[in-house]
Amino acid sequence: MELFIILIFVLGYLAIAFEHPINVNKTASALVTGVLCWTLYALSSQESIELIGEDLSHHLSEIAAILFFLMGAMTIVELVDAYQGFRIITDRINTKNPKALLWIICIITFFLSAILDNLTTSIVMISLIRKLVPNKDMRLFFAGMIVIAANAGGAWSPIGDVTTTMLWIGGQISSGNIMITLFLPSLVCMIVPLIYLQFTLKGELGHAGSHKHAPGEHGHHGEPIKGSTAMFFLGVGGLISVPIFKTVTHLPPYLGMLLALGVIWVVSELINPHMDEKEKRPYTAAGALTRIDVPSVLFFLGILLAVGALQSMGTLANFSAFLDSSLGDQRIIITLIGILSAIVDNVPLVAASMGMYDMSIYYQDHLIWEYLAYCAGTGGSILIIGSAAGVAVMGMEKIDFIWYLKRISLLALMGYLAGAAVYLVIQPYLAVHPAH
């Protein structure tokens, strides 16, 4: 029966990877896979149904911590976007030099991604370059670099990429340590492709066309909305405060995120007291909650349930032992996992890896977890379908898979391998030992 459950998991995984050709949303495939894996495990197991139920409850509590965290973060970002808060950054860019603008855009993307997350940052920055780079051919190069910069920026922050967030909430990495150890490798991952483009990028930005609003800009003719500055700083401050909250209280990160959401929710209700309920709704957290990406939240639920079933069966531990005996070096295994995350979704890859390695052996901030955060976060840039940021940019700018493969994939691979090399060189000097 174990082989049959693995087959269900593999088929579900393939359905997720090929969601566009088969026209079935990956969330539906993930939910069916997750429930089937647990159902078949319960029906075939020698253990009592009570023990399996306890096991499922344990996994569900870990999954819920990630889902509540993500929903809180998504709502805060949607709320800031509704108030056009991101224009505080985007309205200050006015250079006409393509190469200088590319550096500015990528650096902003890198740091913004660490605070918000790589998907949201990509959407905000694509909306910006539509205004700044009217030339379509040039804009595609900018879009490709935004994907690389957003994924690199998300990898070194506990709140910047869903895979790093999963490792942080799971206790595999600590917030301060991951920022120190992965900042330089992530920066190199972005800078290497940028330096290459300094010598090869040709063309003009084009003539400025009409201003296109970012998603969530509700004002007429780009008029500033009351409270946009306050909501920007409150939103960013709330997100940054979450790792601090965990460090000070030692409570789970999702509680810090929900506290930040609660505070911002109260402020959003008080900003426009004279508006009627219908007029005010887009600018409140209740309105923002209707705009968050619920299918993505349910996708994580389905895939993490499926991985939890394989973990409870002992399948992942056996697979880990097989990889160790056949490949030997865990650094090679994780480098390959990073490259594989360009082809298949990095969330299930990281979830499976978390189940493969026992934390009693691979303690918090072990090389495996730090390197996994880097590889899974940045490896997805190698193909445009390899990350949520890439898929969003692909949809917004209608980027062709083959165009990205020819023009951007090699740049992303160069950056990925350069950053990986930097991490492996500096890691022995920054290593945390279990006694700490």
C-alpha positions, -999 to 999 in steps of 0.1 A, spaced: 0 0 0 29 23 7 39 21 -30 3 30 -40 3 61 -17 37 72 -32 22 67 -67 -8 89 -57 17 115 -44 38 114 -76 7 117 -98 -6 146 -77 29 162 -80 28 158 -118 -7 173 -120 6 204 -100 37 207 -123 15 205 -155 -15 225 -143 -15 246 -175 -14 218 -201 -41 198 -182 -62 228 -173 -67 218 -137 -58 243 -110 -28 231 -89 -48 238 -57 -74 212 -66 -47 186 -74 -29 194 -41 -61 191 -20 -71 158 -36 -36 144 -32 -33 154 4 -67 139 15 -61 107 -5 -27 101 10 -40 103 45 -71 83 38 -52 54 22 -26 56 50 -54 54 77 -71 25 59 -40 4 53 -20 11 85 -16 -14 114 -17 15 139 -50 24 156 -71 52 140 -67 72 173 -29 73 168 -32 83 132 -57 110 142 -32 124 167 -5 123 141 -27 142 117 -36 168 144 1 173 150 8 180 113 -23 202 110 -11 224 139 22 229 121 5 236 88 -20 260 104 9 281 118 22 286 83 -13 293 68 -23 319 94 11 336 90 7 338 52 -29 350 54 -19 378 79 10 388 57 -11 388 25 -38 409 41 -13 435 54 3 438 19 -31 441 2 -41 469 27 -9 489 20 -15 484 -17 -51 497 -15 -38 529 0 -12 532 -28 15 530 -1 41 516 -24 41 549 -45 63 563 -17 91 543 -32 81 541 -69 74 578 -74 110 588 -65 126 570 -95 133 592 -125 166 582 -142 166 577 -180 197 555 -183 186 519 -189 216 503 -170 214 527 -141 176 521 -139 181 483 -140 204 486 -109 180 508 -90 150 485 -98 169 454 -88 182 468 -56 148 481 -46 132 447 -55 159 428 -35 153 447 -3 115 451 -7 112 414 -13 129 407 20 103 429 38 71 420 19 76 388 -1 89 380 -35 55 375 -52 40 409 -40 73 427 -47 73 414 -83 38 426 -90 45 460 -75 78 464 -95 63 452 -128 35 478 -124 63 504 -119 84 494 -149 53 497 -172 55 534 -164 93 538 -166 101 514 -195 76 518 -224 99 498 -248 85 463 -246 117 444 -256 137 463 -229 109 458 -204 111 420 -207 148 421 -196 138 442 -166 110 418 -158 134 388 -160 158 406 -136 129 415 -113 122 377 -109 159 370 -101 161 399 -77 128 392 -59 137 355 -54 172 364 -42 158 390 -18 132 367 -4 157 339 3 177 356 31 147 369 50 124 348 73 93 366 59 106 371 23 99 337 7 74 310 17 100 283 18 123 303 41 92 311 62 83 274 64 118 266 77 117 295 102 83 285 116 94 249 117 123 259 139 150 247 113 164 282 110 165 313 133 156 347 119 188 366 129 212 338 117 195 333 83 198 370 76 235 371 85 245 339 66 224 342 34 226 380 28 259 379 9 251 347 -11 217 362 -21 232 395 -30 258 378 -52 230 358 -68 215 391 -80 247 410 -87 264 385 -110 236 386 -137 235 424 -133 272 428 -140 269 406 -170 240 427 -184 261 459 -178 282 447 -208 255 431 -229 223 451 -224 215 473 -255 185 495 -263 165 524 -250 138 527 -223 115 542 -250 92 572 -248 70 576 -217 35 565 -224 4 570 -203 8 561 -166 -6 527 -157 -19 521 -123 -6 493 -101 -31 468 -90 -48 482 -60 -44 519 -70 -80 530 -65 -75 567 -67 -86 587 -98 -58 601 -120 -32 589 -95 -44 612 -68 -28 604 -34 -51 587 -9 -55 599 26 -33 578 50 -11 562 23 22 572 40 9 561 74 -3 527 61 30 521 42 51 526 73 27 508 95 25 479 72 62 476 67 68 482 104 43 455 112 60 429 90 95 437 103 82 435 139 72 398 135 108 383 138 114 407 168 81 396 184 92 359 181 127 366 195 113 386 225 83 364 234 94 330 220 58 326 208 50 313 173 55 338 145 19 337 133 8 354 166 31 383 159 17 385 123 -19 384 136 -10 412 162 4 433 134 -27 427 113 -50 436 142 -32 469 148 -33 479 111 -69 468 109 -78 492 137 -59 521 121 -75 514 87 -110 517 103 -101 550 119 -84 568 89 -116 576 70 -143 579 96 -166 601 75 -169 577 46 -200 555 44 -195 517 48 -196 509 11 -171 536 1 -147 527 30 -147 490 24 -118 488 -2 -96 506 23 -103 483 53 -88 449 62 -123 433 56 -120 445 20 -83 434 17 -93 399 30 -116 395 -1 -86 402 -24 -60 378 -9 -49 347 -28 -70 321 -10 -63 293 -36 -25 296 -28 -33 292 9 -54 261 2 -26 248 -22 -1 249 7 -27 231 29 -31 203 4 6 198 -4 17 200 32 -9 174 42 4 151 15 40 155 26 29 150 62 14 116 53 47 105 37 66 117 67 43 98 91 47 66 70 85 69 73 88 72 35 108 105 36 133 92 62 139 61 40 143 84 9 168 106 28 189 75 37 188 64 1 200 98 -12 228 99 14 240 65 5 239 71 -33 251 107 -36 269 110 -3 274 147 0 244 166 13 256 198 -3 253 182 -37 218 169 -29 206 203 -18 222 221 -48 203 197 -71 170 203 -51 175 240 -58 178 233 -96 149 209 -94 128 237 -78 130 255 -112 110 226 -127 86 217 -99 72 238 -71 97 246 -43 70 244 -15 66 206 -17 103 202 -23 111 221 9 83 204 28 96 170 18 132 180 27 120 191 62 106 156 67 137 139 53 162 152 79 157 147 116 162 178 137 178 158 165 207 152 141 204 183 119 200 210 146 187 245 141 208 266 117 226 235 105 242 239 70 215 218 55 187 241 65 205 274 56 216 260 23 181 247 15 166 281 22 191 296 -3 188 269 -30 150 266 -29 145 303 -28 168 313 -56 169 281 -78 133 288 -89 145 318 -110 163 294 -135 129 289 -153 101 314 -154 76 287 -141 99 278 -112 87 304 -87 55 322 -78 72 355 -87 81 341 -121 46 329 -128 31 362 -118 55 382 -140 49 357 -169 12 364 -166 15 402 -163 40 408 -191 30 378 -213 66 365 -212 71 335 -234 87 304 -216 112 299 -245 122 337 -245 130 335 -208 149 302 -213 171 318 -240 176 352 -225 174 349 -187 178 313 -176 216 312 -180 219 345 -161 198 331 -133 219 299 -132 251 319 -131 238 339 -102 225 308 -84 258 289 -87 279 320 -77 257 326 -46 259 289 -37 297 290 -40 298 321 -18 277 304 9 298 272 9 330 294 13 317 316 42 296 289 60 324 274 81 332 309 95 296 316 104 285 281 115 263 278 145 270 248 168 243 230 187 257 241 221 244 276 213 
